[in-house]
Structure formats: C-alpha cells, structure tokens
Amino acid sequence: MQICAAVIGAGSWGTTVAHLLAHNTSTVLWARDPEVAQEVSEHHMNSRYLPGHELHANLRATASFEDAVRQADVLVMGVPSHGFRSTLEQVAEHLRAWVPVVSLTKGLEQGSRLRMTEVINDVLPGHPYGVLTGPNLAKEILVGDAAATVLAMSDPTITEELQDLFATDLFRVYGNPDVIGCEVAGALKNVMAIASGMADGLGTGDNTRSAVITRGLNELTRLGIAMGGDAITFSGLAGMGDLVATCISTQSRNRHVGEELGKGRTIDEIIASMNMVAEGVKTASVVMELSELYGVEMPIAEQVYAVINEGRTAAEAYQGLLGRRTRLEMHGMG
C-alpha cells in the first residue's frame, strides 16, 4: 500500500520537500493562497517562491486543510515558527490518529521557548514527531545538485521507515536519534548566520567569517548540550553542515539580513523588503532567554540580539566581540 504524504506550507523549502516526496509517493502540498495551489497543480511551478523551477508532475496542491491531510500517513510541517502552533491546531481537526509529524521549521516558539517538536507533542500528543534538517538550500536541490540531510524522529523505527520516503538519487537522508540536538542546531544556526552576514556587510574578509562560524558553532553547541542534545550532533549535517551553508550562501535569508544590517539598513527596512521569513530575527530573542535560563554565555548571539532589538550597529557589535576577554578556546564545552 502506498503511503500518502501531506506537506503544510508552500514556501520555498516546503515546496521543495513536497517535490522530493512526490518522487516516491502520493503527495499533497497545502498552500495558503489558492492561486499558488492552482499553479502547482496545473503548471508544476511555484513562481512566487521558486521562479523558473519545475516541480514534479505528480505533486498536487490544495488550499484546503481537510483535502491535504485527511488521507495522510505522514504529515510534514513547513510553516514559520510564529504560525506553527495555530496552523497545526487547524490541521489537527482533520488528521488521523498516530500519524507521524515531521517539522521542517528551524525556529523556536516565542513566549514558550519550545522547539517545534515540543509544539507538535503539545498539540498532537501521542503522535510520533521529528525533524528533517541539514544544509539544504531549496534552489540547489531543485536544479539537481547533490545534498544530504538528517531525519531525527522520536521513534527510531519510524526514522528508518521514512528515510527512503524523503530520499532521491541526489538527496541523501541520514538518520539521527538526537531530536533535541538536531532541532536546536537548526534554530540557532540562523542567529549565527546573521552575524556572519553582518561581517560580509561590513566588508571584512574570510578570516573574520571563519572565526564567526567557528565560534558560532561553539556557542550553539554549548547551549545545545545544556538543553539535552548530543555533542556529536553539532559536528554533523544538522550542526556544522547547516551552519556553514547558511553562513556563506547568497541564498541564505538570514545571512542576507545580516549583510544588510552590516550595510547600515534597519531591521524594519530589511524585513519589509523580503517575501520570506528569516527565522533568526525572531529566534535571537528566544536564544537570549535560553542563554540566561541555562547559564550559557553566548556573546555572538547577544550582539546579534542587540543589533536587531536595541539599535546597536553591526560595527559596534563586532567591536564588542573583539573587546571581550579571551579564554581557552574550548571554555564551557565540557
């Protein structure tokens, strides 16, 4: 019997994952805008988020939650963190019991500080939950560049069953039992990508970028371990892999935000000019709350937060980082 997959969220990454799933199984993509759903179904395109990229001919889209999920054997959530809970609550009305739910969202819920899989467990208790995460830039995958990702589920048996569902010849899916570490890494790397982008906007060189990425990895690893993640996760695809891709790619929304901040634009101007969500902007404030809660120093995240929320300039942020007292490189790592 063929598995039916439902993907909620027709942004660039949700659409791309639906395209990948359509290679292997019956897949329905939910789009908020009926016009987007119609274009995907009839013309195999999503010109709003992925102009010029052809989607799998078997992919169907709808603007109806009931139509999307009533027959689903696996549910994939690809909506931004700020709308994740409310969207899932609407989806839950039509979802059958025990259907696994996989999050694509690399963010944290404001107010509660919950990871998206914790939100899933809150809204849909009893459903297996997990996260698909890694260095996965949507447009590169759609043009056929090879890529790899990590799938971490609350039930390892389900991980094995779903790996082949997401995989294609050029998209390799590894399993990882560490849901917490994978999810924390995916959310926190966006904040570090803003810092890396600020360095680019200020016109600094590769030495600076390398230092930011490396020290950023140190920060997110320390917090991730404190939150219950496995240290080795942060050196893999979900950690270092995703961090590097997001910090260096011109396709990265969060790096773009940082670059524009480095050039002197305000955060409000930058966000108003974008048609997609940069999760790191909202995540920065949650990270600072977690930093205080777990007693983990996060100087890079602190400076990013100050630039976004307190009016500090990117140049002042980097001056603040350079003025810190130096310690042993692996201070706080164990």
Rosetta blueprint (number, residue, H / E / L):
1 M L
2 Q L
3 I L
4 C E
5 A E
6 A E
7 V E
8 I E
9 G L
10 A L
11 G L
12 S H
13 W H
14 G H
15 T H
16 T H
17 V H
18 A H
19 H H
20 L H
21 L H
22 A H
23 H L
24 N L
25 T L
26 S E
27 T E
28 V E
29 L E
30 W E
31 A L
32 R L
33 D L
34 P H
35 E H
36 V H
37 A H
38 Q H
39 E H
40 V H
41 S H
42 E H
43 H H
44 H L
45 M E
46 N L
47 S L
48 R L
49 Y L
50 L L
51 P L
52 G L
53 H L
54 E E
55 L L
56 H L
57 A L
58 N L
59 L L
60 R E
61 A E
62 T E
63 A L
64 S L
65 F H
66 E H
67 D H
68 A H
69 V H
70 R L
71 Q L
72 A L
73 D L
74 V E
75 L E
76 V E
77 M E
78 G L
79 V L
80 P L
81 S H
82 H H
83 G H
84 F H
85 R H
86 S H
87 T H
88 L H
89 E H
90 Q H
91 V H
92 A H
93 E L
94 H L
95 L L
96 R L
97 A L
98 W L
99 V L
100 P L
101 V E
102 V E
103 S E
104 L L
105 T L
106 K L
107 G L
108 L E
109 E L
110 Q L
111 G L
112 S L
113 R L
114 L L
115 R E
116 M H
117 T H
118 E H
119 V H
120 I H
121 N H
122 D H
123 V H
124 L L
125 P L
126 G L
127 H L
128 P L
129 Y E
130 G E
131 V E
132 L E
133 T E
134 G L
135 P L
136 N L
137 L L
138 A H
139 K H
140 E H
141 I H
142 L H
143 V L
144 G L
145 D L
146 A L
147 A E
148 A E
149 T E
150 V E
151 L E
152 A E
153 M E
154 S L
155 D L
156 P H
157 T H
158 I H
159 T H
160 E H
161 E H
162 L H
163 Q H
164 D H
165 L H
166 F H
167 A L
168 T E
169 D L
170 L L
171 F E
172 R E
173 V E
174 Y E
175 G E
176 N L
177 P L
178 D L
179 V H
180 I H
181 G H
182 C H
183 E H
184 V H
185 A H
186 G H
187 A H
188 L H
189 K H
190 N H
191 V H
192 M H
193 A H
194 I H
195 A H
196 S H
197 G H
198 M H
199 A H
200 D H
201 G H
202 L L
203 G L
204 T L
205 G L
206 D H
207 N H
208 T H
209 R H
210 S H
211 A H
212 V H
213 I H
214 T H
215 R H
216 G H
217 L H
218 N H
219 E H
220 L H
221 T H
222 R H
223 L H
224 G H
225 I H
226 A H
227 M L
228 G L
229 G L
230 D L
231 A H
232 I H
233 T H
234 F H
235 S H
236 G L
237 L H
238 A H
239 G H
240 M H
241 G H
242 D H
243 L H
244 V H
245 A H
246 T H
247 C H
248 I H
249 S L
250 T L
251 Q L
252 S L
253 R H
254 N H
255 R H
256 H H
257 V H
258 G H
259 E H
260 E H
261 L H
262 G H
263 K L
264 G L
265 R L
266 T L
267 I H
268 D H
269 E H
270 I H
271 I H
272 A H
273 S L
274 M L
275 N L
276 M L
277 V L
278 A L
279 E H
280 G H
281 V H
282 K H
283 T H
284 A H
285 S H
286 V H
287 V H
288 M H
289 E H
290 L H
291 S H
292 E H
293 L H
294 Y H
295 G L
296 V L
297 E L
298 M L
299 P H
300 I H
301 A H
302 E H
303 Q H
304 V H
305 Y H
306 A H
307 V H
308 I H
309 N H
310 E L
311 G L
312 R L
313 T L
314 A H
315 A H
316 E H
317 A H
318 Y H
319 Q H
320 G H
321 L H
322 L H
323 G L
324 R L
325 R L
326 T L
327 R L
328 L L
329 E L
330 M L
331 H L
332 G L
333 M L
334 G L
